[in-house]
Amino acid sequence: MILRIFFVLVYMLPFVSSAQAVYDAEQIKLAFSESEEIDVLVRIKGQYVLPANALNWSKDQRAKMLYQGLRQVAEQSQARLRAAFAEKAIPYQSFFLVNALRLKVDKADFEWLSDQHEVAWISVNIPLVMPRHTKEVSVGSAREPEPT
């Protein structure tokens, strides 16, 4: 999950200004062909930016302002969507670092979500699985010290 969040942060952070949410139609179609409900990441428009005079602040002041700013922007920009999810009894997970939501949606909810003006883009949340370590592999034995 953490790797997915960092991917979102690094690769998909640019602000999208289209009226409708951006998404990979083929990826969404494939996901819905496998299940009636899919797990999605929804990037919300708007991101906090530290003020220019923040360079004069201490590290603690910058960290506090950044945390408060990110949280405030996310709470304000996600408020309407979160209220709608609560009304529909759709559980969600909120991220304020990247101003995003994670939730499971059916086709009708996906269509509704993609038409919302707050939504920048929607992506299928594909879990990353780390390979399992099965057994210890021997690389060889230690060499004898060379004669001096």
QUIBELJO-V207517 format. One record per residue. RES is the residue in one small letter. OMEGA is omega as a letter, one per 40 degrees, with the letter a starting at -180 (999 if undefined). Layout:
((RES OMEGA) (RES OMEGA))
This chain:
((m a) (i i) (l i) (r i) (i i) (f i) (f i) (v a) (l a) (v a) (y a) (m a) (l a) (p a) (f i) (v a) (s a) (s a) (a i) (q a) (a i) (v i) (y i) (d a) (a a) (e i) (q i) (i i) (k i) (l i) (a i) (f i) (s a) (e a) (s i) (e a) (e a) (i i) (d a) (v i) (l a) (v i) (r a) (i i) (k i) (g i) (q i) (y i) (v i) (l i) (p a) (a a) (n a) (a i) (l i) (n a) (w i) (s i) (k i) (d i) (q i) (r a) (a i) (k i) (m i) (l i) (y a) (q a) (g i) (l a) (r a) (q i) (v a) (a a) (e a) (q a) (s i) (q a) (a a) (r i) (l i) (r i) (a i) (a i) (f i) (a i) (e a) (k a) (a i) (i i) (p a) (y i) (q a) (s i) (f i) (f i) (l i) (v a) (n a) (a i) (l i) (r a) (l i) (k a) (v i) (d a) (k a) (a i) (d i) (f i) (e i) (w a) (l a) (s i) (d a) (q a) (h a) (e a) (v i) (a i) (w i) (i i) (s i) (v i) (n a) (i a) (p i) (l a) (v i) (m i) (p i) (r i) (h a) (t i) (k i) (e i) (v i) (s a) (v a) (g a) (s i) (a i) (r i) (e i) (p i) (e i) (p i) (t 999))
